[in-house]
Amino acid sequence: MTKILFFDVETTGLDSKIHGMHQLSGILEIDGEPVKTFDFKINPAPHLQIDQEALKISGKTIDEIRAYPSEAEVYRRFIAMLLNYIDKFNKLDKAFLAGWNNAAFDNGFLRAFFERNGDKYFGSWFWSNPLDVMVLATEYLLNERSTMLNFKLMTVAAFLLGGIDESKLHDATYDIELTRNIYQIVKS
């Protein structure tokens, strides 16, 4: 049984050691079929830094994210969800983490989220080798890349999927839907 957790995060900055997530969204897929979608809004732990530029990108304010459920509460809800689909005590039952540039960015924020909540068993839930859809799309678009202005999610999504709603970009739910749709095209 192949399990893929497509996920995206919106953060309060670029460094997972000093910044946190304010949104964690995703789609859990088992054997190619989506079985669960989620969209957690998160009030980052109080000691984490919040950069105004990061909030500006996602269109949020400090007051908005401070009104979200605590990081600890969201962690409990996220784990409760995972328990319905993954047996963390079975070394052969894990999910692949998949996202856009997730190997370099999102995975670090998710792992730090686990660590701040006292969970040292990140590897009990997820395989160590992620699926980075940006990397897969790179190979798929080798011949077209020189015609593309950049390789951001919105550029690749527009190229492969057609019209996108730019006003929805940097909402983790929309971004992960785009990422999963790109994956469906480039995975073969």
TAMO-V759423 format. One record per backbone hydrogen bond with DSSP energy under -0.5 kcal/mol. NH is the residue of the N-H (numbers start at 1). CO is the residue of the C=O. If there is no record, write none. Layout:
NH	CO
NH	CO
This chain:
3	1
4	29
5	96
6	4
6	27
7	98
8	25
10	23
12	20
16	14
18	15
19	15
20	49
22	10
23	10
24	40
25	8
26	38
27	6
28	36
29	4
29	27
30	33
31	2
33	30
35	28
36	28
38	26
40	24
41	39
42	22
43	69
44	42
48	45
49	18
51	12
55	51
56	52
57	53
58	54
59	55
59	56
60	55
65	61
66	62
67	63
67	64
68	65
71	43
74	70
75	71
76	72
77	73
78	74
79	75
80	76
81	77
82	78
83	79
84	80
84	81
85	82
86	82
88	86
90	87
91	89
93	90
94	92
95	125
96	3
98	5
99	131
101	99
104	101
105	101
107	102
108	105
109	105
110	106
111	107
112	108
113	109
114	110
115	111
116	112
117	113
117	114
118	115
119	114
120	118
124	121
125	121
125	122
126	122
127	95
130	128
131	97
132	130
133	99
133	131
134	99
135	132
136	132
137	133
138	134
139	135
140	136
141	137
142	139
144	141
145	141
147	144
148	145
156	152
157	153
158	154
159	155
160	156
161	157
162	157
162	158
166	164
168	165
169	166
171	168
172	170
175	171
176	172
177	173
178	174
179	175
180	176
181	177
182	178
183	179
184	180
185	181
185	182
186	182
187	183
